[in-house]
Amino acid sequence: MRPLLLSAALLALASAPLHAQLDAGIPLGSKAPALVIDDLEGLPVDLGKVIGTKPVLLEFWATWCSICKALLPELDQVHQTFGDRVALFGINIVVNDSKPRVRRYLDEHHPPFRVLWDTKGVGSRAYDVATTSFIVVIDRAGKVVYTGTGEDQKLVAAVRKAAP
């Protein structure tokens, strides 16, 4: 009986993902899409001017997303660890959100990212986003090195893949 349990456990470990990669989402190793998405003031932000110059972390989030809120300490740790060597963007998915609500959230929680307002869903479609709290880490060559969702993500380790 024990060899059977050991075999089952090893099979489960072998098939378990080594990262938080989802079945949905942009595939690892893909060239990151360089998009233009407006910020909260309506000014266009060209991610293509950042992607390929330094590592980038994108979070697709919303104010009502409890997992996104739970990830704030991890995002703060990324910012404290890497500073301006890594660009952090929070792409608000705009579903059931408003600019005043986002501004209140920013005043209360102080996330370490620049907020983009994805009214047309350009970012969500380009990165094949299936849920909020979806994180994408892009290395300095512009390749996707990590994707994940959920509050148990180890974002400093994920960013280290992009910024050794």
C-alpha positions in Angstrom: 0.0 0.0 0.0 2.8 2.4 0.8 4.5 2.2 -2.6 1.1 3.0 -4.2 0.7 6.1 -2.0 4.2 7.2 -2.6 3.7 6.8 -6.4 0.5 8.8 -6.2 2.2 11.6 -4.2 5.2 11.8 -6.6 2.8 11.9 -9.6 0.9 14.7 -8.0 4.1 16.6 -7.3 5.4 16.1 -10.8 2.2 17.4 -12.3 1.9 20.4 -9.9 2.9 23.7 -11.4 6.1 25.2 -10.1 4.5 28.7 -10.4 1.1 30.3 -10.3 0.6 29.9 -14.1 -3.0 29.6 -15.1 -4.6 27.7 -17.9 -5.8 31.1 -19.1 -3.6 34.1 -19.5 -0.8 35.0 -21.8 1.7 32.1 -22.1 5.0 32.2 -20.4 7.8 33.1 -22.8 5.5 35.3 -24.9 6.5 38.7 -26.1 4.5 41.1 -23.9 2.1 43.3 -25.8 3.1 46.9 -25.8 -0.2 48.7 -25.3 -1.4 52.3 -24.8 -3.8 52.6 -21.9 -5.1 55.8 -20.4 -4.3 56.7 -16.8 -7.0 58.1 -14.4 -6.6 61.6 -15.8 -7.2 60.3 -19.3 -3.6 60.7 -20.4 -2.3 57.9 -22.6 0.4 55.7 -21.1 2.5 53.8 -23.7 3.7 50.6 -22.0 5.9 50.0 -25.0 8.2 52.8 -23.7 8.8 50.7 -20.6 8.5 47.1 -21.7 11.9 45.9 -23.0 13.8 48.6 -21.0 13.3 47.2 -17.5 11.3 44.6 -15.7 7.5 45.3 -15.5 4.8 44.0 -13.1 1.2 44.4 -14.2 -1.7 43.7 -11.9 -5.2 43.6 -13.4 -7.3 44.7 -10.4 -10.4 46.3 -9.1 -11.3 48.2 -5.9 -13.8 45.5 -4.9 -11.4 42.6 -5.4 -10.5 41.3 -1.9 -7.6 39.2 -3.3 -6.2 42.4 -4.9 -6.3 44.1 -1.5 -4.7 41.0 0.1 -1.8 41.3 -2.4 -0.9 44.9 -1.4 1.7 43.8 1.1 3.4 41.7 -1.6 3.3 44.6 -4.0 4.8 46.9 -1.4 7.5 44.3 -0.8 8.3 44.3 -4.5 8.5 48.1 -4.5 10.7 48.1 -1.4 13.0 45.4 -2.8 13.4 46.7 -6.3 12.5 50.4 -6.2 12.4 52.1 -9.6 14.4 49.2 -11.2 11.0 47.6 -11.8 7.9 49.4 -13.2 4.7 48.6 -11.4 1.3 49.2 -13.1 -2.1 48.5 -11.7 -4.5 48.1 -14.7 -8.0 48.7 -13.4 -10.5 46.5 -15.2 -13.2 49.1 -14.8 -16.0 46.6 -14.2 -18.2 48.0 -11.4 -15.6 50.7 -10.6 -15.6 54.4 -11.1 -12.8 56.9 -11.1 -14.0 58.5 -7.8 -14.1 55.1 -6.2 -10.6 54.3 -7.5 -9.3 57.6 -6.2 -10.8 56.9 -2.7 -9.1 53.4 -2.8 -5.8 55.0 -3.7 -6.1 57.5 -0.9 -6.9 54.8 1.6 -4.6 51.9 0.6 -1.7 53.6 -1.3 -0.8 50.8 -3.7 2.8 51.1 -5.1 1.7 51.0 -8.7 0.7 53.6 -11.3 -3.0 53.2 -12.1 -4.2 52.7 -15.6 -7.9 52.9 -16.5 -8.6 50.2 -19.1 -12.1 51.4 -20.2 -11.9 49.5 -23.5 -10.5 46.3 -22.1 -7.4 46.5 -24.3 -5.1 45.2 -21.6 -7.4 42.5 -20.4 -7.8 41.1 -24.0 -4.1 41.4 -24.9 -3.0 39.5 -21.7 -6.0 37.1 -21.8 -7.0 38.1 -18.3 -9.6 35.7 -16.8 -9.9 37.2 -13.3 -8.9 40.1 -11.1 -5.7 39.8 -9.1 -4.1 38.6 -12.3 -0.3 39.4 -12.2 2.0 39.4 -15.2 5.8 39.9 -14.8 7.8 40.8 -17.8 11.6 40.7 -18.0 13.8 43.4 -19.3 13.8 41.7 -22.7 10.0 42.1 -23.0 9.2 38.4 -22.3 6.5 37.2 -19.9 8.3 35.2 -17.1 5.4 34.9 -14.6 1.6 34.9 -14.5 -0.6 34.1 -11.6 -3.6 34.9 -9.5 -4.7 34.6 -5.9 -3.5 36.0 -2.7 -0.7 33.4 -2.1 1.6 34.7 -4.9 5.3 35.2 -4.0 5.8 38.4 -6.1 9.3 39.2 -5.0 10.4 35.8 -6.2 8.5 36.2 -9.4 10.1 39.6 -10.1 13.5 38.1 -9.3 13.1 36.0 -12.4 12.8 39.3 -14.4 15.3 41.3 -12.4 18.1 39.1 -11.0 
